[in-house]
Amino acid sequence: MSSNSFGKLFTVTTFGESHGPAIGCVIDGCPPGLALAPEMFRGDLDRRATGRSRHTSQRREADDIEILSGVYEGRTTGTPIGLLIRNTDQRSKDYGDIAQTFRPGHADYTYWHKYGIRDPRGGGRSSARETTMRVAAGVVAKAWLAERGIVVRGYLAQLGEIVPAAFDWAAVEDNPFFWPDAQQVPALEKYMDALRKSGDSVGARVNVVAEGVPPGWGEPIYGKLDGDLASALMSINAVKGVEIGDGFAAVTQHGSEHRDEMTPDGFASNHAGGILGGISTGQAVTASMVLKPTSSILVPGRSVNLAGEPVEVVTKGRHDPCVGIRATPIAEAMMALVLIDHALRHRAQCGDVGDMSPRLS
């Protein structure tokens, strides 16, 4: 049995392949009465889309959302929400040369061994095209969370060896990199132009932050908020590492530094990323994910074909020299989906427990 669904009470199931006729998702468990219209999806879908700058794949999909069910007169009904996006810019001929070959660094080899068959066109189900529907579902989750004062946003925190020299949330949405330092954008442009010309690729880090999360969300042991968040972020294509709060930086910290001391005015720090014992503290929930370099590159690489014979692979087509550039809205969506699911789970078990004191931030 394979799982294409995630979430317990707010459940999202995605379907479709990169070069199939359409991709879609079904959202089950969305509370009724939430305002929802097709135009609400445009912003985040455009933020994730390819072809919006020369630094991403030049595949140009319209990504027009169709709401098939679960909405009546502009509001959710509580029944399953069906969302569909037609694929309009497939170019399957680009993958004819690798239909009998395993591309190094891709899921071709593992899909073949698991299923005995694979769709080579754009990676099929393993393509980042699938994340379009995660972003669409995340729009619904963000809208519900926003009504409760919770804002989820992210940014590109590292591109190759380059890190931000300054930080300004206002700069993030004003450049194609989601980069928080406007002064560095020309340098990023130059870096990516050179990388694309070389035919190679590079990795990236994306940080995502949720502000306004109340204390108490999450469950001990097997339903930890940070555990589910780490799993959700790790499920994104090309992600090879996830940190909550300070993450691996905690290795070199002392306990006297890492512990988040509490005062009547609030927490003195947030090394834990807003989660203790798997349960939110009321501070900002912070996470970071690392994406590997794109494996579809023009630099020749060794591999084998279906017969086990050695071959040389050069992956042609329209690919991202850095998938992290457009991963920010995907990370935001996955965090929002985890948060809404835990909000509903908390409400189901604990109901309105009232204002617990003391409450720090």
C-alpha positions in Angstrom: 0.0 0.0 0.0 1.3 3.4 -0.9 0.3 6.6 0.8 -0.5 9.8 -1.1 -2.4 11.3 1.8 -1.3 13.2 4.9 -3.0 14.7 7.9 -5.4 13.1 10.4 -8.4 15.5 10.6 -7.4 17.9 7.8 -6.4 15.3 5.2 -5.0 16.0 1.8 -4.7 13.4 -0.9 -2.8 14.4 -4.1 -2.9 12.7 -7.5 -1.5 13.1 -11.0 1.8 13.0 -12.8 4.1 15.6 -14.3 3.0 14.9 -17.9 -0.4 13.5 -17.4 -3.6 15.4 -18.4 -4.0 17.0 -14.9 -2.9 17.1 -11.3 -5.3 17.4 -8.4 -6.0 16.9 -4.7 -8.9 16.1 -2.4 -9.1 18.0 1.0 -11.2 16.2 3.6 -12.0 17.6 7.0 -11.9 21.3 6.1 -14.3 23.2 8.5 -17.4 24.6 6.9 -18.0 28.3 6.3 -14.5 29.3 5.1 -14.6 31.8 2.2 -12.9 30.1 -0.8 -12.8 31.2 -4.4 -10.5 30.3 -7.4 -8.8 33.7 -7.4 -7.6 33.1 -3.9 -5.2 30.5 -5.2 -3.5 32.7 -7.8 -0.9 34.3 -5.6 0.7 31.3 -4.1 0.5 29.2 -7.3 2.3 32.0 -9.2 4.9 32.1 -6.5 5.7 28.4 -6.9 5.3 28.3 -10.7 8.1 27.7 -13.2 8.9 30.1 -16.0 8.4 33.3 -14.0 12.1 34.1 -14.2 15.2 32.9 -16.2 16.5 31.2 -13.0 13.9 28.4 -13.0 12.6 25.8 -15.4 11.0 27.4 -18.5 8.0 25.1 -18.4 5.0 27.5 -18.4 1.8 26.1 -17.0 -1.3 28.3 -16.6 -2.0 26.6 -13.2 -5.7 27.6 -13.4 -7.5 26.0 -10.4 -10.8 24.3 -10.8 -12.9 23.8 -7.6 -14.8 20.6 -8.3 -16.6 20.2 -4.9 -16.9 21.2 -1.3 -17.7 24.9 -2.0 -21.2 26.5 -2.3 -21.7 30.1 -2.9 -18.1 30.9 -2.1 -17.9 29.1 1.2 -16.7 25.6 2.2 -19.5 23.2 3.1 -17.6 20.7 5.2 -17.6 18.1 2.5 -14.5 17.0 0.6 -13.0 19.8 -1.5 -11.9 18.7 -4.9 -9.2 20.8 -6.7 -7.9 20.2 -10.2 -5.2 21.9 -12.4 -4.9 20.9 -16.1 -1.4 20.3 -17.4 -1.0 22.5 -20.5 2.8 22.6 -21.3 4.1 19.1 -21.3 7.0 18.3 -23.6 7.3 14.5 -23.2 9.7 14.1 -26.2 12.4 15.6 -24.0 12.5 12.3 -22.0 12.6 9.9 -24.9 16.3 9.4 -24.6 16.2 8.3 -21.0 13.1 6.0 -21.1 15.5 3.0 -20.9 18.0 4.6 -18.6 18.2 5.4 -14.9 19.1 9.0 -14.3 21.6 9.3 -11.4 20.2 11.2 -8.4 16.6 10.6 -9.5 13.9 8.3 -8.3 13.9 6.4 -11.6 15.9 3.5 -10.1 13.9 3.2 -6.9 10.5 3.5 -8.6 11.5 0.7 -11.0 12.6 -1.6 -8.2 9.4 -0.9 -6.2 6.8 -1.0 -9.0 8.5 -2.7 -11.9 7.4 0.2 -14.1 7.9 3.9 -14.2 6.8 7.0 -16.0 9.9 8.6 -17.4 8.2 11.8 -18.6 9.4 14.6 -16.3 9.8 12.1 -13.4 6.1 11.2 -13.4 4.8 11.1 -9.9 8.2 11.9 -8.4 8.2 15.3 -10.2 8.1 18.6 -8.3 5.0 19.2 -10.4 3.1 17.3 -7.7 3.9 20.1 -5.2 1.6 22.4 -7.0 -1.4 20.7 -5.3 0.3 20.9 -1.9 0.5 24.7 -2.4 -3.1 24.8 -3.5 -4.2 22.9 -0.4 -2.0 25.2 1.7 -4.0 28.2 0.4 -7.0 26.7 2.1 -5.1 26.0 5.3 -3.5 29.5 5.3 -6.9 31.1 4.9 -8.3 29.3 8.0 -5.2 30.0 10.1 -5.2 33.7 9.1 -8.7 34.1 10.5 -7.2 33.1 13.8 -4.3 35.5 13.5 -1.7 33.0 12.4 0.7 33.9 9.6 3.0 31.5 7.8 5.8 32.8 5.7 9.2 31.7 4.5 12.3 32.8 2.7 15.4 31.5 0.9 18.1 31.4 3.6 21.0 30.1 1.6 21.8 29.6 -2.1 24.9 27.5 -2.5 27.5 29.1 -0.4 25.7 32.5 -0.4 23.8 33.6 2.8 21.9 36.8 3.4 24.0 39.7 4.6 20.9 41.4 6.1 17.3 40.5 6.8 14.1 42.3 5.8 10.7 40.6 5.4 9.7 43.3 3.0 12.4 42.3 0.5 11.3 38.7 0.3 8.4 39.1 -2.1 10.1 41.7 -4.3 12.6 39.4 -6.0 12.4 36.0 -7.7 14.6 34.3 -5.1 12.5 35.1 -2.0 15.7 36.6 -0.7 15.6 38.8 2.4 18.4 41.1 1.4 17.6 43.3 -1.6 21.2 44.5 -2.0 22.4 40.9 -2.8 19.9 40.2 -5.5 22.2 41.3 -8.4 24.9 39.0 -7.1 22.4 36.1 -7.0 21.4 36.9 -10.6 25.0 36.8 -11.7 25.7 33.6 -9.7 22.7 31.8 -11.3 23.5 33.0 -14.8 27.0 31.5 -14.5 25.6 28.2 -13.0 23.0 27.8 -15.8 25.7 28.5 -18.4 27.9 25.7 -16.9 25.1 23.2 -17.1 25.3 22.4 -13.4 23.1 22.9 -10.4 23.3 23.8 -6.7 21.5 23.2 -3.4 19.6 25.6 -1.1 18.1 26.2 2.3 14.6 27.5 3.0 13.4 28.8 6.3 9.7 28.9 7.2 8.1 30.7 10.2 4.6 30.6 11.7 3.7 33.5 14.0 0.7 33.6 16.2 0.5 29.9 17.0 -1.0 29.5 20.5 0.5 27.3 23.1 -0.8 23.8 23.4 -0.9 22.5 19.8 0.7 19.1 19.3 0.7 15.8 21.1 3.3 14.0 23.2 5.4 11.1 21.8 3.9 9.9 18.5 1.9 13.0 17.5 4.6 15.7 18.2 4.1 18.9 16.3 7.8 19.1 15.4 7.8 15.4 14.4 4.8 15.9 12.0 6.4 19.1 10.7 9.7 17.5 10.0 7.9 14.6 8.2 5.9 17.1 6.1 8.9 19.1 5.1 11.0 16.0 4.4 8.3 14.7 2.1 8.9 17.6 -0.3 10.9 16.6 -3.4 14.7 17.1 -3.1 14.6 17.8 0.6 17.5 16.0 2.4 17.5 17.6 5.8 15.1 19.4 8.2 15.8 21.4 11.3 13.4 22.7 14.0 14.6 25.8 15.7 18.4 25.8 16.0 18.5 22.2 14.7 22.0 20.8 14.3 23.5 24.0 15.7 22.5 22.6 19.1 25.5 20.2 18.8 27.9 23.0 19.8 25.7 24.8 22.3 25.8 24.4 26.0 22.6 23.7 27.9 22.9 27.1 29.6 22.7 28.7 26.1 20.2 26.4 24.4 17.5 26.3 27.0 14.9 29.1 26.5 14.7 30.8 29.8 11.3 32.2 30.9 10.5 35.5 32.5 7.2 37.2 33.4 7.7 39.2 30.1 8.1 36.1 28.0 10.7 33.7 26.7 14.2 35.1 26.6 15.1 33.1 23.4 13.6 30.6 20.9 16.3 28.0 20.3 13.6 25.3 20.4 11.7 26.7 17.5 8.5 27.3 19.4 8.0 23.7 20.3 8.7 21.8 23.6 7.9 18.2 24.2 6.2 18.1 20.8 3.7 20.9 21.9 3.7 24.6 20.8 4.9 27.1 23.3 3.2 30.2 21.9 6.4 31.5 20.3 7.0 31.6 16.6 7.3 28.0 15.1 10.5 27.9 13.1 11.9 25.3 10.7 14.5 25.0 8.0 14.9 22.6 5.2 17.8 21.8 2.8 17.2 20.9 -0.8 19.8 18.9 -2.8 21.2 20.2 -6.1 19.0 19.4 -9.1 20.0 16.0 -10.6 18.7 16.9 -14.1 21.8 18.7 -15.5 23.8 18.9 -18.7 27.0 17.7 -17.1 27.5 14.0 -18.3 27.2 11.4 -15.6 27.6 7.6 -15.3 24.6 5.3 -15.0 23.1 2.1 -16.2 20.2 1.1 -18.4 17.4 -1.4 -17.8 19.7 -4.2 -19.0 22.3 -3.2 -16.4 24.8 -1.9 -19.0 26.9 1.2 -18.4 25.7 4.4 -20.1 26.4 8.1 -20.0 23.5 10.3 -19.1 23.0 14.0 -20.1 19.5 15.2 -19.0 18.0 17.6 -21.5 14.8 19.5 -21.1 13.6 22.4 -19.0 15.0 22.0 -15.5 15.7 24.2 -12.4 19.4 24.9 -11.8 18.3 25.3 -8.2 15.0 23.9 -7.0 15.2 25.8 -3.8 14.5 29.1 -5.6 10.8 28.3 -5.8 10.5 26.0 -2.7 9.5 28.7 -0.3 5.7 28.6 -1.0 5.9 24.8 -0.8 7.5 24.9 2.7 4.9 27.5 3.8 2.1 25.2 2.5 3.4 22.1 4.3 3.7 24.0 7.6 0.2 25.5 7.2 -1.2 22.0 6.6 0.5 20.6 9.6 -0.7 23.5 11.8 -4.4 23.3 10.7 -4.4 19.6 11.3 -3.0 20.0 14.8 -5.4 22.8 15.5 -8.3 20.6 14.7 -6.8 17.7 16.6 -6.3 19.9 19.7 -9.8 21.2 19.5 -11.2 17.7 19.1 -9.5 16.5 22.3 -9.3 19.5 24.5 -12.0 21.8 23.2 -11.9 25.3 24.6 -9.7 24.9 27.7 -9.8 28.6 28.4 -6.9 31.0 29.1 -4.2 29.0 30.9 -1.9 31.1 33.0 0.9 32.0 32.8 1.1 32.3 29.0 4.4 33.5 27.6 5.4 34.6 24.1 
